[in-house]
Amino acid sequence: MNIKNTGKPLVNMTAEDRVRAFSTPEGRILLSGLVLSLLYAIFLVVSYFISPQNFQVFIGMTATNVLFGRAAGMSFGYALDFGHLIVFPVNLAIETILVLLVYPLFVFSWQRLVVIRPLERFMRRVEKAAEKNKGKIQRYGIPSLFLFVLFPFWMTGPVVGCVIGFFLGIRPWINVGIVLSATALACLGWAIVLKRLHEQMADFSPFAPMILLIVIVAIAVAGYVLESRRRHNQR
């Protein structure tokens, strides 16, 4: 199950290709992701004019979440004394956007409909992680998929969960609904734990929450390096 570059680059799709793509469930999911991305971009622009300081925090949370994962993104917000009402919805929005964009693009690549060259390496990594974990989930189906996304293990996030759901033949909107529900619950759990942890550490030192963030980022980077070496040794 390898993604092959037999489709068309996304920017070179004809109008007919685009109509056919967006008429599918995956196309409508992608369109939802694009709309949500636009709304998030508007939110960032508005926050820049209202409070440049908050804008910098939102950008920091976004970048940290995308690069190092949910725990790091949320920890970034809590380390700067932001509360649940900001940290939770911002990080949930980021992960929702990632699912709504990456999942349909993966499916289009899989179906040889488009070629997304900048994402090829990431797509292969997601595919391998999904293939590796598909057998564990296949036996119990939807409940297993929900738990897979809910609990934080390496390469068990919502994007990988959606790809596994695709391989298992779960209908697209049901697949996305399951994954995003588990993601929301997981973000809520992380919010409660991380906020409490940051508050306790702040009692010892005002710099302790930032140290915790650095530790979380270091763990994420170490996990990525170890996974890369494992894949290299397998090759």
WOGI-V172931 format. One record per residue. RES is the residue in three letters. SS is DSSP state (2 for helix, 1 for strand, 0 for the rest). BURIAL is # if it has 24 or more other C-alpha atoms within 12 Angstrom, else .. Layout:
# WOGI-V172931
{{RES & SS & BURIAL} {RES & SS & BURIAL}}
This chain:
# WOGI-V172931
{{MET & 0 & .} {ASN & 0 & .} {ILE & 0 & #} {LYS & 0 & .} {ASN & 0 & .} {THR & 0 & .} {GLY & 0 & .} {LYS & 1 & .} {PRO & 1 & .} {LEU & 2 & .} {VAL & 2 & .} {ASN & 2 & .} {MET & 0 & .} {THR & 0 & .} {ALA & 2 & .} {GLU & 2 & .} {ASP & 2 & .} {ARG & 2 & #} {VAL & 2 & .} {ARG & 2 & .} {ALA & 2 & #} {PHE & 2 & .} {SER & 0 & .} {THR & 0 & .} {PRO & 2 & #} {GLU & 2 & #} {GLY & 2 & #} {ARG & 2 & #} {ILE & 2 & #} {LEU & 2 & #} {LEU & 2 & #} {SER & 2 & #} {GLY & 2 & #} {LEU & 2 & #} {VAL & 2 & .} {LEU & 2 & #} {SER & 2 & .} {LEU & 2 & .} {LEU & 2 & .} {TYR & 2 & #} {ALA & 2 & .} {ILE & 2 & .} {PHE & 2 & .} {LEU & 2 & #} {VAL & 2 & .} {VAL & 2 & .} {SER & 2 & .} {TYR & 2 & .} {PHE & 2 & .} {ILE & 2 & .} {SER & 0 & .} {PRO & 2 & .} {GLN & 2 & .} {ASN & 2 & #} {PHE & 2 & #} {GLN & 2 & .} {VAL & 2 & #} {PHE & 2 & #} {ILE & 2 & #} {GLY & 2 & #} {MET & 2 & #} {THR & 2 & #} {ALA & 2 & #} {THR & 2 & #} {ASN & 2 & #} {VAL & 2 & #} {LEU & 2 & .} {PHE & 2 & #} {GLY & 0 & #} {ARG & 2 & #} {ALA & 2 & #} {ALA & 2 & #} {GLY & 2 & #} {MET & 2 & #} {SER & 2 & #} {PHE & 2 & #} {GLY & 2 & #} {TYR & 2 & #} {ALA & 2 & #} {LEU & 0 & #} {ASP & 0 & #} {PHE & 0 & #} {GLY & 0 & .} {HIS & 2 & #} {LEU & 2 & .} {ILE & 2 & #} {VAL & 2 & #} {PHE & 2 & #} {PRO & 2 & #} {VAL & 2 & #} {ASN & 2 & #} {LEU & 2 & #} {ALA & 2 & #} {ILE & 2 & #} {GLU & 2 & #} {THR & 2 & #} {ILE & 2 & #} {LEU & 2 & #} {VAL & 2 & #} {LEU & 2 & #} {LEU & 2 & #} {VAL & 2 & #} {TYR & 2 & #} {PRO & 2 & #} {LEU & 2 & #} {PHE & 2 & #} {VAL & 2 & #} {PHE & 2 & #} {SER & 2 & #} {TRP & 2 & #} {GLN & 0 & .} {ARG & 0 & .} {LEU & 0 & #} {VAL & 1 & #} {VAL & 1 & #} {ILE & 0 & #} {ARG & 2 & .} {PRO & 2 & .} {LEU & 2 & .} {GLU & 2 & .} {ARG & 2 & .} {PHE & 2 & .} {MET & 2 & #} {ARG & 2 & #} {ARG & 2 & #} {VAL & 2 & #} {GLU & 2 & #} {LYS & 2 & #} {ALA & 2 & #} {ALA & 2 & #} {GLU & 2 & #} {LYS & 2 & .} {ASN & 2 & #} {LYS & 2 & #} {GLY & 2 & .} {LYS & 2 & .} {ILE & 2 & #} {GLN & 2 & #} {ARG & 0 & .} {TYR & 0 & .} {GLY & 0 & #} {ILE & 2 & #} {PRO & 2 & .} {SER & 2 & #} {LEU & 2 & #} {PHE & 2 & #} {LEU & 2 & #} {PHE & 2 & #} {VAL & 2 & #} {LEU & 2 & #} {PHE & 0 & #} {PRO & 0 & #} {PHE & 0 & .} {TRP & 0 & #} {MET & 0 & #} {THR & 0 & #} {GLY & 0 & #} {PRO & 2 & #} {VAL & 2 & #} {VAL & 2 & #} {GLY & 2 & #} {CYS & 2 & #} {VAL & 2 & #} {ILE & 2 & #} {GLY & 2 & #} {PHE & 2 & #} {PHE & 2 & #} {LEU & 0 & #} {GLY & 0 & .} {ILE & 0 & .} {ARG & 0 & .} {PRO & 2 & #} {TRP & 2 & #} {ILE & 2 & .} {ASN & 2 & #} {VAL & 2 & #} {GLY & 2 & #} {ILE & 2 & #} {VAL & 2 & #} {LEU & 2 & #} {SER & 2 & #} {ALA & 2 & #} {THR & 2 & #} {ALA & 2 & #} {LEU & 2 & #} {ALA & 2 & #} {CYS & 2 & #} {LEU & 2 & #} {GLY & 2 & .} {TRP & 2 & #} {ALA & 2 & #} {ILE & 2 & .} {VAL & 2 & .} {LEU & 2 & #} {LYS & 2 & #} {ARG & 2 & .} {LEU & 2 & #} {HIS & 2 & #} {GLU & 2 & #} {GLN & 2 & .} {MET & 2 & .} {ALA & 2 & .} {ASP & 2 & .} {PHE & 2 & .} {SER & 0 & .} {PRO & 0 & .} {PHE & 0 & .} {ALA & 2 & .} {PRO & 2 & #} {MET & 2 & #} {ILE & 2 & .} {LEU & 2 & #} {LEU & 2 & #} {ILE & 2 & .} {VAL & 2 & .} {ILE & 2 & #} {VAL & 2 & #} {ALA & 2 & .} {ILE & 2 & .} {ALA & 2 & #} {VAL & 2 & .} {ALA & 2 & .} {GLY & 2 & .} {TYR & 2 & .} {VAL & 2 & .} {LEU & 2 & .} {GLU & 2 & .} {SER & 2 & .} {ARG & 2 & .} {ARG & 2 & .} {ARG & 2 & .} {HIS & 2 & .} {ASN & 2 & .} {GLN & 2 & .} {ARG & 0 & .}}
